[in-house]
Amino acid sequence: MDVPLFVWLLTIAGILALLVFDFYSHVRTPHVPHIKESAFWSAFYVGLAILFGVGILVFGGGQAGGEYFAGWLTEKALSVDNLFVFLIIMSSFAVPKEFQQKVLLVGVAIALVARGVFIALGVTIIENFSWVFYLFGALLFWLAWSQARSGNDHGAEEGDSRLIRVLRRVIPTTDDYHGDKLTAKVDGKRLFTPMLLVMVAIGLTDVLFALDSIPAIFGLTQDAFIVFTANAFSLLGLRQLYFLIAGLLERLIYLGQGLAVILAFIGVKLVFHAMHVNELPFINGGEHIEWAPEIPIWFSLSFIALTIAVATAASLIVSKKRQERGLTPTGQPKEAVEADAK
């Protein structure tokens, strides 16, 4: 799409305004959001993302609208998967629930900045080096394989504990939280609080997540405006979604496998696209490979939506049956898990 500069500026200003509104209306006063509040605002941000997509559909055409919705669905699914790691980090730092909103909002802000940088770099690279599509495709195949092997077991507990030890060595901190303050005076010394550590941990994690998500959405569209807005609207409302489905996360046992299928599919789409724009001399003599099929965006959107729906439905059905048999959603005996926790 040919997006005028003033539309870019208005869009960025609107996203920043939503973040500021989120802070002053919900996060500034620490509290634990109840289900009704989380459900309302989650639905609000999902509705806003869909409304924005309808706007792209009307003003940009069916192709652009389809690319936006396919990108937004993919990024939303990846962001839900990321909530598993956020949950583990919050537990590792024992963040009081009333302060978790602030941590998550800071994480969303960091993620927006990181993804904005990666998108700008990605667009520049793609415009000058078409062979990068092969590289993105290979990266997505590797990510899909890693996701399929690990599923929802992110192996984050050991990594997070190591990260916590490193951060505590580098950053002198207090033992306890002092409200939601980042620093506090202890025995006349100004020290950082664990609140800063958890924000750093979430921020670093967000940067790593951007390395996963940006190649995925570039496999669906190379339009910078669509890539940026699909990412932004997938992140807005993530804080509310965290509190809404925190208890449901452990039941989404096949979400990781569903994401692996999506990433692999986008990887195939990227490789086919790379063949069409091929300029590498050692592949087909540097000529475009015309026989490679172009996967239409309507098929991509349908495939992604169906995969997410099947993975979610299968997860909820199987986890419910396991719970009825006295097992955890992952199939372990509840007694053994409770004993290990003690």
C-alpha positions in Angstrom: 0.0 0.0 0.0 1.0 3.6 -0.6 0.5 5.0 2.9 1.0 8.8 3.2 3.3 10.1 5.9 0.4 11.7 7.9 -1.4 8.3 8.1 1.8 6.8 9.6 2.1 9.7 12.1 -1.6 9.4 13.1 -1.3 5.7 13.5 1.8 5.9 15.7 0.3 8.7 17.7 -2.9 6.7 18.2 -1.0 3.6 19.4 1.1 5.8 21.8 -2.1 7.4 23.1 -3.6 4.0 23.8 -0.5 3.1 25.8 -0.7 6.3 27.8 -4.4 5.8 28.4 -3.7 2.2 29.5 -1.2 3.5 32.1 -3.2 6.3 33.5 -6.6 4.5 33.6 -5.4 1.1 34.8 -1.8 0.7 35.7 -1.0 3.9 37.6 -3.0 2.7 40.6 -1.7 -0.8 41.5 -4.5 -3.4 41.7 -5.3 -6.9 40.6 -7.8 -6.7 37.6 -10.9 -8.8 38.0 -12.1 -11.1 35.3 -14.9 -8.7 34.1 -12.4 -5.8 33.7 -9.9 -8.0 31.8 -12.6 -9.5 29.6 -14.0 -6.1 28.7 -10.7 -4.5 27.7 -9.4 -7.7 26.0 -12.6 -7.6 23.8 -12.1 -3.8 23.3 -8.5 -4.2 21.9 -9.5 -7.2 19.8 -12.5 -5.2 18.4 -10.1 -2.3 17.7 -7.7 -4.5 15.8 -10.5 -5.9 13.7 -11.9 -2.5 13.1 -8.5 -1.3 11.9 -8.3 -4.3 9.6 -11.7 -3.4 8.1 -10.3 0.0 7.4 -7.3 -1.5 5.6 -9.7 -3.7 3.7 -11.8 -0.7 2.6 -9.0 1.7 1.7 -6.2 -0.8 0.8 -8.2 -3.5 -0.9 -8.8 -7.2 -0.3 -5.1 -8.3 -0.7 -3.9 -5.7 1.9 -6.8 -6.6 4.3 -6.1 -10.3 4.0 -2.4 -9.7 4.7 -3.2 -7.7 7.8 -5.6 -10.2 9.3 -3.2 -13.1 8.5 -0.4 -11.2 10.1 -2.4 -10.1 13.1 -3.7 -13.6 13.8 -0.2 -15.1 13.6 1.3 -12.4 15.9 -1.6 -12.7 18.3 -1.1 -16.5 18.5 2.7 -16.0 19.1 2.0 -13.4 21.8 -0.3 -15.8 23.6 2.5 -18.4 23.5 4.8 -15.7 24.9 2.6 -15.3 27.9 3.8 -18.7 29.1 7.3 -17.3 29.5 5.9 -14.1 31.1 4.1 -16.2 33.6 7.3 -18.1 34.5 9.3 -14.9 34.8 6.7 -13.4 37.1 6.7 -16.5 39.3 10.5 -16.6 39.3 10.7 -13.0 40.6 7.6 -13.5 42.9 6.1 -10.3 41.5 3.0 -9.3 43.6 -0.1 -9.5 41.4 -1.1 -5.9 41.9 2.3 -4.8 40.3 2.3 -7.3 37.4 0.2 -4.9 35.2 3.0 -2.3 35.3 5.6 -4.9 34.3 3.5 -6.1 31.4 2.8 -2.6 30.1 6.5 -1.8 30.2 7.1 -5.1 28.4 4.6 -4.1 25.7 6.3 -0.7 25.2 9.7 -2.3 24.9 8.3 -4.9 22.4 6.8 -2.1 20.2 10.2 -0.3 20.1 12.2 -3.5 19.4 9.8 -4.7 16.7 9.8 -1.2 15.1 13.6 -1.3 14.8 13.5 -4.9 13.4 10.8 -4.0 10.9 12.7 -1.0 9.7 15.9 -3.1 9.3 13.9 -5.9 7.7 12.2 -3.7 5.1 15.6 -2.1 4.2 17.3 -5.6 3.8 14.4 -7.0 1.8 14.4 -4.1 -0.6 18.1 -4.5 -1.3 18.8 -8.2 -0.8 16.0 -10.5 -2.1 18.0 -13.6 -1.1 17.1 -12.8 2.5 13.7 -14.6 1.9 15.7 -17.9 1.7 17.3 -17.0 5.0 14.0 -16.1 6.7 12.5 -19.3 5.3 15.3 -21.4 6.8 15.0 -19.6 10.1 11.2 -20.3 10.3 11.8 -24.0 9.6 14.2 -24.1 12.5 11.8 -22.2 14.7 9.0 -24.5 13.7 11.2 -27.6 14.5 12.2 -26.1 17.9 8.6 -25.2 18.7 7.3 -28.7 17.8 9.9 -30.4 20.0 9.3 -28.2 23.0 5.6 -27.6 22.6 4.6 -25.4 25.6 7.6 -26.6 27.6 9.7 -23.5 27.1 12.4 -24.7 29.4 12.4 -21.2 30.8 12.8 -22.1 34.5 16.5 -23.0 34.3 17.2 -20.1 31.9 15.3 -17.6 34.0 17.0 -18.6 37.3 20.4 -18.2 35.5 19.2 -14.8 34.2 18.1 -13.7 37.7 21.5 -14.7 39.2 23.4 -12.7 36.5 21.1 -9.7 36.8 21.5 -9.7 40.6 25.3 -9.8 40.3 25.3 -6.9 37.8 22.6 -4.7 39.4 22.7 -4.2 43.2 19.1 -4.8 44.4 17.0 -4.9 47.6 15.7 -8.3 48.8 12.1 -7.1 48.9 9.7 -5.1 46.7 9.1 -1.5 47.7 5.7 -1.0 46.2 6.1 -0.6 42.4 9.2 1.6 42.8 12.3 0.9 40.8 14.7 2.2 43.5 14.7 2.4 47.3 17.0 3.6 50.1 18.3 0.8 52.4 20.7 1.7 55.2 21.4 5.1 53.5 22.2 3.4 50.1 20.2 3.9 47.0 19.5 0.4 45.5 17.4 -0.9 42.7 14.4 -3.1 43.6 13.4 -6.5 42.1 10.8 -4.5 40.1 13.7 -3.2 37.8 15.1 -6.7 37.4 11.8 -8.2 36.3 11.3 -5.3 33.8 14.8 -5.9 32.4 14.1 -9.7 32.1 10.7 -9.1 30.4 12.4 -6.5 28.1 15.2 -8.9 27.0 12.6 -11.6 26.5 10.6 -9.3 24.3 13.6 -8.6 22.1 14.1 -12.3 21.6 10.4 -12.7 20.7 10.8 -10.1 18.1 13.4 -12.2 16.4 10.8 -14.9 16.1 7.8 -12.9 15.1 9.2 -10.5 12.5 10.5 -13.1 10.0 7.1 -14.9 10.4 5.0 -11.8 9.4 7.4 -10.9 6.6 6.5 -14.3 5.2 2.9 -13.0 4.9 3.4 -9.5 3.7 6.3 -7.1 2.9 4.3 -4.0 3.4 5.9 -2.1 6.3 2.7 -0.4 7.4 0.8 -3.7 7.6 3.7 -5.4 9.4 4.0 -2.7 12.0 0.2 -2.3 12.7 -0.4 -6.1 12.8 2.4 -6.3 15.4 1.2 -3.3 17.3 -2.4 -4.4 17.6 -1.3 -7.9 18.6 0.5 -6.4 21.5 -2.1 -4.0 22.6 -4.4 -5.7 25.1 -1.7 -8.3 25.9 -1.7 -7.1 29.5 -5.4 -7.7 29.9 -5.2 -11.0 28.1 -2.6 -12.2 30.5 -4.9 -11.8 33.5 -7.9 -13.1 31.6 -6.3 -16.4 30.5 -3.5 -16.9 33.1 -5.4 -19.9 34.5 -6.1 -21.2 31.0 -2.6 -21.1 29.8 -1.6 -24.5 31.2 -4.6 -26.1 29.4 -3.4 -24.9 25.9 -1.2 -27.9 25.7 -1.1 -28.1 21.8 -0.7 -24.4 21.2 3.1 -24.9 20.7 2.5 -27.6 18.1 -0.1 -25.4 16.3 2.4 -22.6 16.1 5.0 -24.9 14.8 2.6 -25.9 11.9 2.0 -22.2 11.2 5.7 -21.2 11.2 6.5 -24.2 8.9 3.7 -23.2 6.5 4.9 -19.5 6.4 8.5 -20.9 5.9 7.3 -22.8 2.8 5.4 -19.7 1.6 8.6 -17.6 2.0 10.8 -20.1 0.1 8.3 -20.1 -2.8 8.3 -16.3 -2.8 12.1 -16.4 -2.8 12.1 -18.6 -5.9 9.9 -16.0 -7.7 12.3 -13.1 -6.9 15.4 -15.3 -7.1 18.6 -13.4 -7.9 21.2 -15.9 -6.6 23.4 -17.1 -9.5 23.9 -20.6 -8.2 20.1 -21.2 -8.1 18.5 -21.6 -11.6 21.3 -19.4 -13.0 20.0 -16.3 -11.1 16.7 -16.5 -13.0 13.2 -16.4 -11.4 11.7 -19.9 -10.9 8.3 -19.6 -12.5 7.0 -23.1 -11.6 7.1 -22.3 -7.8 3.4 -21.8 -6.7 2.3 -18.5 -5.2 0.2 -19.2 -2.1 -2.7 -16.7 -2.1 -3.4 -14.7 1.0 -6.9 -16.0 1.4 -5.5 -19.5 1.7 -2.9 -18.3 4.2 -5.5 -16.6 6.4 -7.8 -19.6 6.3 -4.9 -22.0 7.1 -3.7 -19.9 10.1 -7.2 -19.4 11.5 -8.0 -23.1 11.2 -4.8 -24.2 12.7 -5.2 -22.0 15.8 -8.8 -23.1 16.2 -7.9 -26.8 16.0 -5.0 -26.5 18.4 -7.1 -24.6 20.9 -10.1 -26.9 20.7 -7.9 -30.1 20.9 -6.0 -28.6 23.9 -9.2 -27.8 25.8 -10.8 -31.2 25.1 -7.7 -33.3 26.0 -6.8 -31.3 29.1 -10.4 -31.5 30.4 -10.4 -35.3 29.9 -7.0 -35.6 31.7 -8.3 -33.4 34.6 -11.3 -35.7 35.0 -8.9 -38.6 35.3 -7.0 -36.8 38.1 -4.1 -35.8 35.9 -2.6 -32.4 35.1 -3.3 -30.9 31.6 0.2 -32.2 30.6 -0.7 -35.8 31.7 1.2 -36.0 35.0 -0.4 -37.3 38.2 -1.6 -34.3 40.2 -0.3 -35.9 43.5 3.3 -36.1 42.1 3.2 -32.5 40.9 1.9 -31.2 44.2 4.5 -33.2 46.1 7.3 -31.8 43.9 6.0 -28.2 44.5 6.2 -28.8 48.2 
